Amino acid sequence: MKNEIKEKIEAATFRRLLKHFEENPNVQNIDLMELAGFCRNCISKWYLEEAENNGSKINYDEAKEIIYKMPYKDWKNKYQKEQSKDRIEKLSDKFHNH
């Protein structure tokens, strides 16, 4: 497969992943952390790192807005549910360590 085609496929796949997250805000970040070891915030950090690696100047809040499709604080107020302290503590060593 040619690199150009591969990059188009990867980009389209990433856009579909973001669309899936946008259409399913009921999936909490903690759910993603428990199941996959990453969440929307992790993707935001990866996006920021890759933007910087490619010479684009954005900040973490801008990266989160790209991933969440709205300012993070708005998404958090609208969709984030309260989680038990026990559930958070079980994952505290895994949170955003990549």
C-alpha positions in Angstrom: 0.0 0.0 0.0 1.3 3.4 -0.9 2.1 5.7 2.0 -0.2 8.4 0.7 -3.2 6.0 0.6 -2.3 4.6 4.0 -2.2 8.1 5.5 -5.6 8.9 4.0 -7.0 5.7 5.4 -5.5 6.4 8.8 -6.9 9.9 8.8 -10.3 8.8 7.8 -10.3 6.1 10.5 -9.3 8.7 13.1 -12.1 11.0 12.0 -14.5 8.1 12.4 -13.2 7.4 15.9 -13.8 11.1 16.9 -17.3 11.0 15.3 -18.1 7.9 17.3 -17.0 9.6 20.5 -19.0 12.6 19.6 -22.1 10.5 19.0 -21.6 8.6 22.2 -20.9 11.1 25.0 -22.4 8.6 27.5 -19.1 6.7 27.2 -17.2 8.2 30.1 -13.5 8.7 30.0 -13.1 6.4 33.1 -14.9 3.7 31.1 -12.3 4.1 28.3 -9.5 4.1 30.9 -10.8 0.8 32.4 -11.3 -0.9 29.1 -8.5 0.5 26.9 -6.0 2.3 29.1 -6.6 5.6 27.4 -9.3 8.3 27.1 -10.2 11.4 25.2 -7.7 13.4 27.2 -5.0 11.0 26.2 -6.0 11.4 22.6 -5.8 15.2 23.1 -2.3 14.9 24.4 -1.3 12.7 21.5 -2.8 15.1 19.0 -0.9 18.0 20.7 2.4 16.1 20.5 1.9 15.2 16.8 0.9 18.8 16.0 4.1 20.0 17.7 6.1 17.4 15.9 4.7 18.7 12.6 5.4 22.4 13.4 1.9 23.4 14.4 1.5 25.6 17.4 -1.6 24.6 19.5 -2.1 24.3 23.2 -3.6 21.5 25.2 -7.0 23.3 25.5 -7.2 23.6 21.7 -6.3 20.0 21.3 -9.0 19.0 23.7 -11.5 21.1 21.8 -10.7 19.3 18.6 -11.2 15.9 20.3 -14.3 16.8 22.3 -15.8 19.0 19.6 -16.4 21.7 22.2 -14.5 23.3 25.0 -13.6 20.6 27.5 -15.2 22.4 30.4 -18.5 22.5 28.4 -18.3 18.8 27.6 -17.5 18.0 31.3 -20.5 20.0 32.5 -22.8 18.5 30.0 -21.7 14.9 29.9 -19.3 13.9 32.7 -20.9 11.9 35.4 -19.8 11.8 39.0 -17.7 8.7 39.7 -17.1 6.9 42.9 -13.9 7.6 44.8 -13.2 3.8 44.8 -13.4 3.6 41.0 -11.1 6.6 40.5 -8.6 5.3 43.0 -8.4 1.9 41.3 -7.3 3.7 38.1 -5.2 6.6 39.6 -1.9 5.0 38.7 -3.0 4.5 35.1 -4.4 8.0 34.5 -2.7 9.7 31.6 0.7 8.1 32.0 1.5 8.0 28.3 
